[in-house]
Amino acid sequence: MTFEEILKQLSEISASLENASLPLEEGITLYGKGLELAKQAIAALKDAKGKITLLTDELGKLADTAFSVDDDD
């Protein structure tokens, strides 16, 4: 499931939970599903952050290498 799909489902669950006529047991079930989806979303964000950090580090290394100047000239 993509991050965007997770957010969409969380939004739908949130809207359902705001419905005052929702039976208690159904609300509890939806709340549990929402928690599981939130965990998935957090994991996806942590993964994305890790990838961005790696890419940024690689870019920094590339920039340091590309712009180093020899003093021998």
Distance bins in CASP14 RR format, pairs under 12 A and 6 or more apart:
PFRMAT RR
TARGET T0000
AUTHOR 0000-0000-0000
RMODE 2
METHOD distances of the structure
MODEL  1
1 7 0 0 0 0 0 1 0 0 0 0 0
1 8 0 0 0 0 1 0 0 0 0 0 0
1 9 0 0 0 0 1 0 0 0 0 0 0
1 10 0 0 0 0 0 1 0 0 0 0 0
1 36 0 0 0 0 0 1 0 0 0 0 0
1 37 0 0 0 0 1 0 0 0 0 0 0
1 40 1 0 0 1 0 0 0 0 0 0 0
1 41 0 0 0 0 1 0 0 0 0 0 0
1 43 0 0 0 0 0 1 0 0 0 0 0
1 44 0 0 0 0 1 0 0 0 0 0 0
2 8 0 0 0 0 1 0 0 0 0 0 0
2 9 0 0 0 0 0 1 0 0 0 0 0
2 37 0 0 0 0 0 1 0 0 0 0 0
2 40 0 0 0 0 0 1 0 0 0 0 0
2 41 0 0 0 0 0 1 0 0 0 0 0
2 44 0 0 0 0 1 0 0 0 0 0 0
2 48 0 0 0 0 0 1 0 0 0 0 0
3 9 0 0 0 0 0 1 0 0 0 0 0
3 10 0 0 0 0 0 1 0 0 0 0 0
3 37 0 0 0 0 0 1 0 0 0 0 0
3 38 0 0 0 0 0 1 0 0 0 0 0
3 40 0 0 0 0 1 0 0 0 0 0 0
3 41 1 0 0 1 0 0 0 0 0 0 0
3 42 0 0 0 0 0 1 0 0 0 0 0
3 43 0 0 0 0 1 0 0 0 0 0 0
3 44 1 0 1 0 0 0 0 0 0 0 0
3 45 1 0 0 1 0 0 0 0 0 0 0
3 46 0 0 0 0 0 1 0 0 0 0 0
3 47 0 0 0 0 1 0 0 0 0 0 0
3 48 1 0 0 1 0 0 0 0 0 0 0
4 10 0 0 0 0 0 1 0 0 0 0 0
4 11 0 0 0 0 0 1 0 0 0 0 0
4 41 0 0 0 0 0 1 0 0 0 0 0
4 44 0 0 0 0 1 0 0 0 0 0 0
5 11 0 0 0 0 0 1 0 0 0 0 0
5 12 0 0 0 0 0 1 0 0 0 0 0
5 37 0 0 0 0 1 0 0 0 0 0 0
5 40 0 0 0 0 1 0 0 0 0 0 0
5 41 0 0 0 0 0 1 0 0 0 0 0
5 44 0 0 0 0 0 1 0 0 0 0 0
6 12 0 0 0 0 0 1 0 0 0 0 0
6 13 0 0 0 0 0 1 0 0 0 0 0
6 33 0 0 0 0 0 1 0 0 0 0 0
6 34 0 0 0 0 1 0 0 0 0 0 0
6 36 0 0 0 0 1 0 0 0 0 0 0
6 37 1 0 1 0 0 0 0 0 0 0 0
6 38 0 0 0 0 1 0 0 0 0 0 0
6 39 0 0 0 0 1 0 0 0 0 0 0
6 40 1 0 1 0 0 0 0 0 0 0 0
6 41 1 0 1 0 0 0 0 0 0 0 0
6 42 0 0 0 0 1 0 0 0 0 0 0
6 43 0 0 0 0 1 0 0 0 0 0 0
6 44 1 0 0 1 0 0 0 0 0 0 0
6 45 0 0 0 0 0 1 0 0 0 0 0
7 13 0 0 0 0 0 1 0 0 0 0 0
7 14 0 0 0 0 0 1 0 0 0 0 0
7 34 0 0 0 0 0 1 0 0 0 0 0
7 37 0 0 0 0 1 0 0 0 0 0 0
7 38 0 0 0 0 0 1 0 0 0 0 0
7 40 0 0 0 0 0 1 0 0 0 0 0
7 41 1 0 0 1 0 0 0 0 0 0 0
7 42 0 0 0 0 0 1 0 0 0 0 0
7 44 0 0 0 0 1 0 0 0 0 0 0
7 45 0 0 0 0 0 1 0 0 0 0 0
8 14 0 0 0 0 0 1 0 0 0 0 0
8 15 0 0 0 0 0 1 0 0 0 0 0
8 37 0 0 0 0 1 0 0 0 0 0 0
8 41 0 0 0 0 0 1 0 0 0 0 0
9 15 0 0 0 0 0 1 0 0 0 0 0
9 16 0 0 0 0 0 1 0 0 0 0 0
9 30 0 0 0 0 0 1 0 0 0 0 0
9 33 1 0 0 1 0 0 0 0 0 0 0
9 34 1 0 0 1 0 0 0 0 0 0 0
9 36 0 0 0 0 0 1 0 0 0 0 0
9 37 1 0 1 0 0 0 0 0 0 0 0
9 38 0 0 0 0 0 1 0 0 0 0 0
9 40 0 0 0 0 1 0 0 0 0 0 0
9 41 0 0 0 0 1 0 0 0 0 0 0
10 16 0 0 0 0 0 1 0 0 0 0 0
10 17 0 0 0 0 0 1 0 0 0 0 0
10 30 0 0 0 0 0 1 0 0 0 0 0
10 31 0 0 0 0 0 1 0 0 0 0 0
10 32 0 0 0 0 0 1 0 0 0 0 0
10 33 0 0 0 0 1 0 0 0 0 0 0
10 34 1 0 0 1 0 0 0 0 0 0 0
10 35 0 0 0 0 1 0 0 0 0 0 0
10 36 0 0 0 0 0 1 0 0 0 0 0
10 37 1 0 1 0 0 0 0 0 0 0 0
10 38 1 0 0 1 0 0 0 0 0 0 0
10 39 0 0 0 0 0 1 0 0 0 0 0
10 40 0 0 0 0 1 0 0 0 0 0 0
10 41 1 0 0 1 0 0 0 0 0 0 0
10 42 0 0 0 0 0 1 0 0 0 0 0
11 17 0 0 0 0 0 1 0 0 0 0 0
11 18 0 0 0 0 0 1 0 0 0 0 0
11 34 0 0 0 0 0 1 0 0 0 0 0
11 37 0 0 0 0 0 1 0 0 0 0 0
11 38 0 0 0 0 0 1 0 0 0 0 0
11 41 0 0 0 0 0 1 0 0 0 0 0
12 18 0 0 0 0 0 1 0 0 0 0 0
12 19 0 0 0 0 0 1 0 0 0 0 0
12 30 0 0 0 0 1 0 0 0 0 0 0
12 33 0 0 0 0 0 1 0 0 0 0 0
12 34 0 0 0 0 1 0 0 0 0 0 0
12 37 0 0 0 0 0 1 0 0 0 0 0
13 19 0 0 0 0 0 1 0 0 0 0 0
13 22 0 0 0 0 0 1 0 0 0 0 0
13 26 0 0 0 0 0 1 0 0 0 0 0
13 27 0 0 0 0 1 0 0 0 0 0 0
13 28 0 0 0 0 0 1 0 0 0 0 0
13 29 0 0 0 0 1 0 0 0 0 0 0
13 30 1 0 1 0 0 0 0 0 0 0 0
13 31 1 0 0 1 0 0 0 0 0 0 0
13 32 0 0 0 0 1 0 0 0 0 0 0
13 33 1 0 0 1 0 0 0 0 0 0 0
13 34 1 0 1 0 0 0 0 0 0 0 0
13 35 0 0 0 0 1 0 0 0 0 0 0
13 36 0 0 0 0 0 1 0 0 0 0 0
13 37 1 0 0 1 0 0 0 0 0 0 0
13 38 0 0 0 0 1 0 0 0 0 0 0
14 22 0 0 0 0 0 1 0 0 0 0 0
14 27 0 0 0 0 0 1 0 0 0 0 0
14 30 0 0 0 0 1 0 0 0 0 0 0
14 31 0 0 0 0 0 1 0 0 0 0 0
14 33 0 0 0 0 0 1 0 0 0 0 0
14 34 0 0 0 0 1 0 0 0 0 0 0
14 37 0 0 0 0 0 1 0 0 0 0 0
14 38 0 0 0 0 0 1 0 0 0 0 0
15 22 0 0 0 0 0 1 0 0 0 0 0
15 30 0 0 0 0 0 1 0 0 0 0 0
16 22 1 0 0 1 0 0 0 0 0 0 0
16 23 0 0 0 0 0 1 0 0 0 0 0
16 26 0 0 0 0 1 0 0 0 0 0 0
16 27 1 0 0 1 0 0 0 0 0 0 0
16 29 0 0 0 0 0 1 0 0 0 0 0
16 30 1 0 1 0 0 0 0 0 0 0 0
16 31 0 0 0 0 1 0 0 0 0 0 0
16 33 0 0 0 0 1 0 0 0 0 0 0
16 34 0 0 0 0 0 1 0 0 0 0 0
17 23 0 0 0 0 0 1 0 0 0 0 0
17 24 0 0 0 0 0 1 0 0 0 0 0
17 26 0 0 0 0 1 0 0 0 0 0 0
17 27 1 0 0 1 0 0 0 0 0 0 0
17 28 0 0 0 0 1 0 0 0 0 0 0
17 29 0 0 0 0 0 1 0 0 0 0 0
17 30 1 0 1 0 0 0 0 0 0 0 0
17 31 1 0 0 1 0 0 0 0 0 0 0
17 32 0 0 0 0 0 1 0 0 0 0 0
17 33 0 0 0 0 0 1 0 0 0 0 0
17 34 0 0 0 0 1 0 0 0 0 0 0
17 35 0 0 0 0 0 1 0 0 0 0 0
18 27 0 0 0 0 0 1 0 0 0 0 0
18 30 0 0 0 0 0 1 0 0 0 0 0
18 31 0 0 0 0 0 1 0 0 0 0 0
19 26 0 0 0 0 1 0 0 0 0 0 0
19 27 0 0 0 0 1 0 0 0 0 0 0
19 30 0 0 0 0 1 0 0 0 0 0 0
20 27 0 0 0 0 0 1 0 0 0 0 0
21 27 0 0 0 0 0 1 0 0 0 0 0
22 28 0 0 0 0 1 0 0 0 0 0 0
22 29 0 0 0 0 0 1 0 0 0 0 0
22 30 1 0 0 1 0 0 0 0 0 0 0
22 31 0 0 0 0 0 1 0 0 0 0 0
23 29 0 0 0 0 1 0 0 0 0 0 0
23 30 0 0 0 0 0 1 0 0 0 0 0
24 30 0 0 0 0 0 1 0 0 0 0 0
24 31 0 0 0 0 0 1 0 0 0 0 0
25 31 0 0 0 0 0 1 0 0 0 0 0
25 32 0 0 0 0 0 1 0 0 0 0 0
26 32 0 0 0 0 0 1 0 0 0 0 0
26 33 0 0 0 0 0 1 0 0 0 0 0
27 33 0 0 0 0 1 0 0 0 0 0 0
27 34 0 0 0 0 0 1 0 0 0 0 0
27 35 0 0 0 0 0 1 0 0 0 0 0
28 34 0 0 0 0 0 1 0 0 0 0 0
28 35 0 0 0 0 0 1 0 0 0 0 0
29 35 0 0 0 0 0 1 0 0 0 0 0
29 36 0 0 0 0 0 1 0 0 0 0 0
30 36 0 0 0 0 0 1 0 0 0 0 0
30 37 0 0 0 0 0 1 0 0 0 0 0
31 37 0 0 0 0 0 1 0 0 0 0 0
31 38 0 0 0 0 0 1 0 0 0 0 0
32 38 0 0 0 0 1 0 0 0 0 0 0
32 39 0 0 0 0 0 1 0 0 0 0 0
33 39 0 0 0 0 0 1 0 0 0 0 0
33 40 0 0 0 0 0 1 0 0 0 0 0
34 40 0 0 0 0 1 0 0 0 0 0 0
34 41 0 0 0 0 1 0 0 0 0 0 0
34 42 0 0 0 0 0 1 0 0 0 0 0
35 41 0 0 0 0 0 1 0 0 0 0 0
35 42 0 0 0 0 0 1 0 0 0 0 0
36 42 0 0 0 0 0 1 0 0 0 0 0
36 43 0 0 0 0 0 1 0 0 0 0 0
37 43 0 0 0 0 0 1 0 0 0 0 0
37 44 0 0 0 0 0 1 0 0 0 0 0
38 44 0 0 0 0 0 1 0 0 0 0 0
38 45 0 0 0 0 0 1 0 0 0 0 0
39 45 0 0 0 0 0 1 0 0 0 0 0
39 46 0 0 0 0 0 1 0 0 0 0 0
40 46 0 0 0 0 0 1 0 0 0 0 0
40 47 0 0 0 0 0 1 0 0 0 0 0
41 47 0 0 0 0 0 1 0 0 0 0 0
41 48 0 0 0 0 0 1 0 0 0 0 0
42 48 0 0 0 0 0 1 0 0 0 0 0
42 49 0 0 0 0 0 1 0 0 0 0 0
43 49 0 0 0 0 0 1 0 0 0 0 0
43 50 0 0 0 0 0 1 0 0 0 0 0
44 50 0 0 0 0 0 1 0 0 0 0 0
44 51 0 0 0 0 0 1 0 0 0 0 0
45 51 0 0 0 0 0 1 0 0 0 0 0
45 52 0 0 0 0 0 1 0 0 0 0 0
46 52 0 0 0 0 0 1 0 0 0 0 0
46 53 0 0 0 0 0 1 0 0 0 0 0
47 53 0 0 0 0 0 1 0 0 0 0 0
47 54 0 0 0 0 0 1 0 0 0 0 0
48 54 0 0 0 0 0 1 0 0 0 0 0
48 55 0 0 0 0 0 1 0 0 0 0 0
49 55 0 0 0 0 0 1 0 0 0 0 0
49 56 0 0 0 0 0 1 0 0 0 0 0
50 56 0 0 0 0 1 0 0 0 0 0 0
50 57 0 0 0 0 1 0 0 0 0 0 0
50 58 0 0 0 0 0 1 0 0 0 0 0
51 57 0 0 0 0 0 1 0 0 0 0 0
51 58 0 0 0 0 0 1 0 0 0 0 0
52 58 0 0 0 0 0 1 0 0 0 0 0
52 59 0 0 0 0 0 1 0 0 0 0 0
53 59 0 0 0 0 0 1 0 0 0 0 0
53 60 0 0 0 0 0 1 0 0 0 0 0
54 60 0 0 0 0 0 1 0 0 0 0 0
54 61 0 0 0 0 0 1 0 0 0 0 0
55 61 0 0 0 0 0 1 0 0 0 0 0
55 62 0 0 0 0 0 1 0 0 0 0 0
56 62 0 0 0 0 0 1 0 0 0 0 0
56 63 0 0 0 0 0 1 0 0 0 0 0
57 63 0 0 0 0 0 1 0 0 0 0 0
57 64 0 0 0 0 0 1 0 0 0 0 0
58 64 0 0 0 0 0 1 0 0 0 0 0
58 65 0 0 0 0 0 1 0 0 0 0 0
59 65 0 0 0 0 0 1 0 0 0 0 0
59 66 0 0 0 0 0 1 0 0 0 0 0
60 66 0 0 0 0 1 0 0 0 0 0 0
60 67 0 0 0 0 1 0 0 0 0 0 0
60 68 0 0 0 0 0 1 0 0 0 0 0
61 67 0 0 0 0 0 1 0 0 0 0 0
61 68 0 0 0 0 0 1 0 0 0 0 0
62 68 0 0 0 0 0 1 0 0 0 0 0
END
